[in-house]
Amino acid sequence: MGLKEKLRRMTASDEELEKDRLQHRCDAMGLTPTTQAPLRVPICIGGEVQKVQIVPRAGSPSLEVTVADGYGKAIGVFTGRRNIAGLTIGRNVVLEGVSRKERDRLVMLNPVYTLVD
């Protein structure tokens, strides 16, 4: 790490440092950044779970999991579920599936998920 990088890290905000950490982890795992994710083709994205909520969709509950990778955010929607063991805030996860845009958000419906340490 060079002097410029050390100075940048010393003066960076907590938010910038967190963003860098998430980006580094995403890059190290070889995942597609959310900002570059193509639509309607199978992709593999991942990051840290930042939000978990139950949202009604078409009369049944759906679990929405917001995942951030430092580049942006993606939402994994698990229809008919109220919870999934292990998918908690702060946990790292990899989502595999087909993405689409919904209300200007990157959404994956019923993705395959892998919990990562």
GIMOCOR-V67654 format. One record per backbone hydrogen bond with DSSP energy under -1.0 kcal/mol. CO is the residue of the C=O (numbers start at 0). NH is the residue of the N-H. E is the energy in kcal/mol with one decimal. If there is no record, write none. Layout:
{{CO & NH & E} {CO & NH & E}}
This chain:
{{1 & 5 & -2.1} {2 & 6 & -2.6} {3 & 7 & -2.4} {4 & 8 & -2.3} {5 & 9 & -1.9} {6 & 10 & -1.6} {7 & 11 & -1.1} {12 & 16 & -2.2} {13 & 17 & -2.4} {14 & 18 & -2.2} {15 & 19 & -2.4} {16 & 20 & -2.2} {17 & 21 & -2.4} {18 & 22 & -2.4} {19 & 23 & -2.5} {20 & 24 & -2.1} {21 & 25 & -2.3} {22 & 26 & -2.7} {23 & 27 & -2.5} {24 & 28 & -1.5} {25 & 30 & -2.0} {26 & 29 & -1.0} {32 & 35 & -1.5} {42 & 96 & -2.0} {43 & 31 & -2.3} {44 & 94 & -3.3} {46 & 92 & -2.6} {47 & 67 & -2.4} {48 & 89 & -3.0} {50 & 65 & -2.9} {52 & 63 & -3.3} {54 & 61 & -1.4} {56 & 59 & -2.0} {59 & 56 & -2.9} {60 & 79 & -1.9} {61 & 54 & -3.2} {62 & 77 & -2.8} {63 & 52 & -2.3} {64 & 75 & -2.8} {65 & 49 & -3.1} {65 & 50 & -1.2} {66 & 73 & -2.4} {67 & 47 & -2.6} {71 & 68 & -1.9} {73 & 66 & -3.2} {74 & 107 & -2.7} {75 & 64 & -2.6} {76 & 109 & -3.9} {77 & 62 & -2.4} {77 & 80 & -1.2} {83 & 86 & -1.7} {85 & 87 & -1.7} {87 & 90 & -2.0} {90 & 48 & -2.9} {91 & 115 & -2.8} {92 & 46 & -2.2} {93 & 113 & -2.2} {94 & 44 & -2.5} {95 & 111 & -2.7} {96 & 42 & -2.9} {98 & 39 & -3.0} {99 & 106 & -3.2} {104 & 101 & -2.3} {105 & 74 & -2.8} {106 & 99 & -2.1} {107 & 76 & -3.0} {111 & 95 & -2.8} {113 & 93 & -2.4}}
